[in-house]
Amino acid sequence: MAIEFQAIVARGLGAASQTVPKQAPLLEPYFPEVSECKHATINFSLRYPVQVRLPDIVTPPLEWGGSPPGERFGLSKIGLALPDGSRHKARIYTPEWSPHRFNDLTIEVLARPIPRIALGDVCVISIERAIRAIIL
């Protein structure tokens, strides 16, 4: 069952623009498309909590120079629709040691360079392989 939800482009911590370039060569055997992605993430603020429990790809621990050494990465396929109507393939990027990992109202996304995306843009994220929980 696919789900769609709104997500607002938000300011991140700035760390991914420093760490993803180091991680990308190690991610490539598991996620070859990383070579086409911008080596930074797009951060999204969510209105409702989203948890990725079983990513499409989970790497073994990769030694990229982070602390603690040996970090796993989860990558989950999504569709990303921008306010201008353009659609893009992307991945939710979940580093094991990221401070965002347990924040269900924030996701980080890897994608090819997207020229017309800005802070505050309201986008739509679609996930094909998803289960929707009803919160009472």
ABEGO torsion letter per residue (X at the ends): XBBBBBBBBBBBAGAAAAAAAAAAAAAAAABAAAAABBBBBBBBBBABBBBBABBABBBBBBBAGBOBBGBBBBBBBBBBBBAAGBBBBBBBBBBAABAAAABAABBBBBBBBBABBBBGBBBBBBBABBBBBBBX
